[in-house]
Amino acid sequence: MKYLTVLNKIVVLMIAMLLSASVSTIQAQEPEIKFNHALKFGFEGLDIMQDSDGFLWIGTSGGLVRYDGIETKFYKAGPDSISYDIVWTILEDRKGQLWIGTFGGLTKFDKETETFTQYLNDPDDPNSFSGKIVTSIYEDKSGVLWIGTRNSGLNKFNEETETFTHYQHDPNDPHSLGNGEVYVIYEDSAETFWIGTDEGLNRLDRETETFSHYKHDPDPIAFFGFLIQHSNFESTNIKSNPNNMLEVILPQKFTANLM
């Protein structure tokens, strides 16, 4: 898949940039540790992030990797570990918990207790996680966790009840999610909530729980969504043009026309 190839290149570049940093402060270890070791683990890199303690976490096609500046630690799928070995996305929430999106469900990792909690779809439980393949994880400004899936729509997590609210595409409801494949979730500075799907951009009104749809030219929406997520996209950048299209002006001279 072309998008996977592009993403792999981006992840490799991000690893190189992080490892070339002169010093990274790691609270868990003293003195400060230099990231000057090459990482080789034989799997495709799919995502990378540095947590609040300074550790690097790398999602790969063969499991989850933690790098402390000297050594790597691998986490493979299992009942007391991540739910699947293909790790697509990783997020650290404001409490310091890691959320790992895999091709076989969602997993939470408590770094203090080193314990994993898996969230899987249960057909007999309507409040369980709706999907299998996790494509995006996002924490909004109020601390609510949102999870995008492939073909199973959008999930909102209720931390108190450990349950999920589902937003899925309904062809009979013009105000439902526009498509079940959710690749990007983003809240801009105006608190407008954007969902990038396989068939266009959606805006979610979280009070009414309704969606507005914006479709575009047939370029891959996943890549367009990636630009939104990584370019400080703002709702104020949307304007109409003389061709009755919506035009999105992205920083660094990115422009996309939306039908």
Wavefront OBJ file of the C-alpha trace (Angstrom):
o trace
v 0.000 0.000 0.000
v 1.414 3.386 -1.044
v 0.353 5.040 2.207
v 2.169 2.406 4.265
v 5.352 3.005 2.260
v 5.134 6.749 2.855
v 4.409 6.227 6.560
v 7.348 3.831 6.978
v 9.679 6.438 5.485
v 8.297 9.073 7.846
v 8.779 6.801 10.876
v 12.370 6.038 9.844
v 13.046 9.767 9.498
v 11.520 10.462 12.926
v 13.686 7.745 14.519
v 16.795 9.215 12.917
v 15.919 12.716 14.139
v 15.245 11.568 17.693
v 18.369 9.441 17.897
v 20.523 12.267 16.557
v 19.513 14.555 19.437
v 22.527 15.240 21.615
v 20.922 14.537 25.001
v 17.526 13.352 26.161
v 16.554 13.634 29.822
v 15.138 10.412 31.239
v 13.576 10.682 34.645
v 13.866 6.947 35.214
v 17.663 7.008 34.859
v 20.480 9.253 36.039
v 22.733 10.635 34.697
v 21.353 11.889 31.408
v 21.553 9.389 28.571
v 22.644 10.108 25.041
v 20.620 8.609 22.206
v 23.526 7.571 20.008
v 22.867 3.896 19.290
v 21.518 2.523 16.040
v 18.276 0.610 16.425
v 17.880 -2.649 14.540
v 14.984 -4.939 15.308
v 14.091 -6.577 11.985
v 10.538 -5.266 11.722
v 8.848 -2.420 9.885
v 8.500 0.726 11.993
v 4.899 1.959 11.970
v 4.838 4.622 14.700
v 7.180 6.255 17.188
v 6.741 8.548 20.187
v 8.766 9.766 23.144
v 6.944 9.641 26.454
v 7.077 12.094 29.363
v 9.831 10.029 31.013
v 12.043 10.255 27.929
v 11.648 6.680 26.707
v 11.121 5.999 23.013
v 8.225 3.723 22.134
v 8.177 2.230 18.656
v 5.260 0.409 17.091
v 6.386 -2.204 14.610
v 4.990 -5.013 12.504
v 6.374 -7.448 15.082
v 5.419 -5.918 18.418
v 6.030 -2.931 20.688
v 9.559 -1.710 21.412
v 10.756 0.485 24.313
v 14.168 2.126 24.003
v 15.848 3.783 26.995
v 18.892 5.161 25.194
v 20.957 2.024 25.779
v 18.783 -1.061 25.583
v 15.598 -2.114 23.866
v 12.752 -4.059 25.444
v 10.267 -5.951 23.292
v 6.629 -6.581 24.092
v 4.939 -9.324 22.101
v 1.233 -10.126 21.929
v -0.211 -12.205 24.737
v -2.942 -12.299 27.410
v -0.912 -10.030 29.728
v 0.632 -7.889 27.028
v -0.393 -6.052 23.855
v -3.381 -7.515 22.047
v -1.658 -7.998 18.677
v 1.875 -7.781 17.306
v 1.171 -5.237 14.548
v 1.274 -1.915 16.445
v -0.068 0.893 14.270
v -0.253 3.856 16.670
v 0.821 4.869 20.205
v -0.405 7.698 22.427
v 0.525 8.845 25.932
v -2.398 10.489 27.699
v -2.217 13.300 30.256
v -2.014 10.747 33.076
v 1.068 9.146 31.578
v -0.719 5.997 30.444
v 0.169 4.558 27.064
v -2.528 3.585 24.590
v -1.440 1.129 21.934
v -3.505 0.668 18.795
v -2.955 -2.655 17.068
v -4.426 -4.709 14.262
v -6.155 -6.784 16.942
v -7.658 -4.278 19.353
v -6.744 -1.512 21.777
v -4.354 -1.903 24.727
v -3.620 0.366 27.701
v -0.240 0.177 29.437
v 0.251 1.435 32.988
v 3.941 2.339 33.184
v 3.988 2.441 36.995
v 2.670 -1.084 37.480
v 3.898 -2.419 34.108
v 0.475 -3.908 33.452
v -1.555 -4.117 30.275
v -5.328 -3.871 29.837
v -6.839 -5.041 26.570
v -10.021 -3.636 25.039
v -11.475 -5.997 22.481
v -14.737 -6.243 20.628
v -17.341 -8.421 22.333
v -20.358 -9.083 20.066
v -22.488 -9.691 23.178
v -21.561 -6.348 24.758
v -22.841 -3.265 22.882
v -20.582 -1.039 25.010
v -17.368 -2.854 24.167
v -14.796 -1.566 21.707
v -16.373 -1.595 18.257
v -13.462 -2.586 16.084
v -10.424 -4.734 15.595
v -7.906 -2.669 13.616
v -7.038 0.592 15.388
v -5.930 3.337 13.011
v -5.793 6.420 15.264
v -5.935 7.432 18.934
v -6.531 10.990 20.130
v -7.049 12.693 23.499
v -9.099 15.871 23.255
v -8.638 19.015 25.352
v -11.092 17.791 27.980
v -9.197 14.518 28.412
v -11.610 12.282 26.496
v -10.025 9.499 24.476
v -11.156 8.913 20.884
v -10.197 5.863 18.834
v -10.518 5.468 15.078
v -10.805 2.072 13.446
v -10.746 0.486 10.039
v -14.320 -0.312 8.919
v -15.766 -0.001 12.443
v -16.047 3.767 12.823
v -15.144 6.010 15.744
v -15.102 5.126 19.456
v -15.299 7.460 22.464
v -13.965 5.980 25.682
v -15.602 6.558 29.065
v -12.823 6.079 31.595
v -15.126 5.857 34.612
v -17.285 3.046 33.230
v -14.656 1.501 30.937
v -17.187 1.555 28.108
v -17.256 2.901 24.558
v -19.696 5.047 22.609
v -19.772 4.148 18.927
v -20.092 6.472 15.944
v -20.587 4.530 12.739
v -21.619 5.174 9.184
v -25.344 4.810 8.522
v -26.290 5.231 4.835
v -29.808 6.201 5.917
v -28.609 8.981 8.219
v -26.989 11.981 6.460
v -25.671 13.229 9.800
v -23.849 10.034 10.749
v -20.132 9.432 10.302
v -19.371 9.656 6.578
v -17.329 6.452 6.375
v -16.332 3.611 8.678
v -12.596 3.929 8.049
v -11.246 6.607 10.395
v -7.612 7.519 9.900
v -7.169 10.856 11.669
v -8.780 12.626 14.650
v -7.958 16.251 15.425
v -9.261 19.093 17.586
v -8.191 22.573 16.477
v -7.682 25.696 18.583
v -11.349 26.653 18.127
v -12.286 23.237 19.604
v -13.703 22.148 16.261
v -13.443 18.368 16.038
v -12.285 16.870 12.751
v -12.366 13.257 11.579
v -10.411 12.176 8.507
v -11.992 9.144 6.832
v -11.471 7.066 3.718
v -14.130 9.087 1.883
v -13.630 12.630 3.095
v -13.325 14.983 6.011
v -15.957 15.042 8.768
v -16.692 17.661 11.404
v -18.272 16.347 14.603
v -20.577 18.471 16.728
v -19.961 16.826 20.102
v -23.055 18.387 21.672
v -25.538 17.087 19.095
v -23.347 14.102 18.121
v -23.920 14.845 14.432
v -21.437 14.989 11.565
v -20.972 17.405 8.667
v -19.240 15.942 5.611
v -16.632 17.421 3.275
v -15.509 15.351 0.309
v -12.547 16.050 -1.917
v -10.713 15.017 -5.058
v -9.810 11.318 -5.227
v -6.353 11.607 -3.652
v -5.841 9.247 -0.675
v -7.710 10.743 2.287
v -5.312 9.017 4.657
v -2.437 11.149 3.404
v -4.599 14.293 3.441
v -5.554 13.421 6.999
v -1.878 13.055 7.874
v -1.302 16.612 6.626
v -4.161 17.872 8.800
v -2.756 16.181 11.884
v 0.786 17.434 11.411
v 0.307 20.944 10.031
v -1.618 22.849 12.739
v -4.808 22.679 10.688
v -7.451 25.188 11.787
v -11.146 25.560 10.975
v -10.447 29.224 10.256
v -8.411 28.088 7.234
v -11.542 26.815 5.477
v -13.088 29.170 2.929
v -15.268 28.905 -0.165
v -14.000 29.727 -3.635
v -15.734 30.815 -6.891
v -16.119 27.181 -8.027
v -18.454 26.369 -5.109
v -15.754 24.231 -3.568
v -14.363 24.425 -0.069
v -10.698 25.309 -0.015
v -8.459 24.347 2.869
v -5.295 26.393 3.207
v -2.666 24.380 5.034
v 0.626 25.794 6.309
v 3.737 25.490 4.135
v 1.619 26.185 1.040
v -0.375 22.952 1.161
v -3.763 23.466 -0.515
v -6.553 20.928 -0.871
v -9.899 21.374 -2.611
v -12.918 19.795 -0.968
v -16.113 18.964 -2.852
l 1 2 3 4 5 6 7 8 9 10 11 12 13 14 15 16 17 18 19 20 21 22 23 24 25 26 27 28 29 30 31 32 33 34 35 36 37 38 39 40 41 42 43 44 45 46 47 48 49 50 51 52 53 54 55 56 57 58 59 60 61 62 63 64 65 66 67 68 69 70 71 72 73 74 75 76 77 78 79 80 81 82 83 84 85 86 87 88 89 90 91 92 93 94 95 96 97 98 99 100 101 102 103 104 105 106 107 108 109 110 111 112 113 114 115 116 117 118 119 120 121 122 123 124 125 126 127 128 129 130 131 132 133 134 135 136 137 138 139 140 141 142 143 144 145 146 147 148 149 150 151 152 153 154 155 156 157 158 159 160 161 162 163 164 165 166 167 168 169 170 171 172 173 174 175 176 177 178 179 180 181 182 183 184 185 186 187 188 189 190 191 192 193 194 195 196 197 198 199 200 201 202 203 204 205 206 207 208 209 210 211 212 213 214 215 216 217 218 219 220 221 222 223 224 225 226 227 228 229 230 231 232 233 234 235 236 237 238 239 240 241 242 243 244 245 246 247 248 249 250 251 252 253 254 255 256 257 258 259
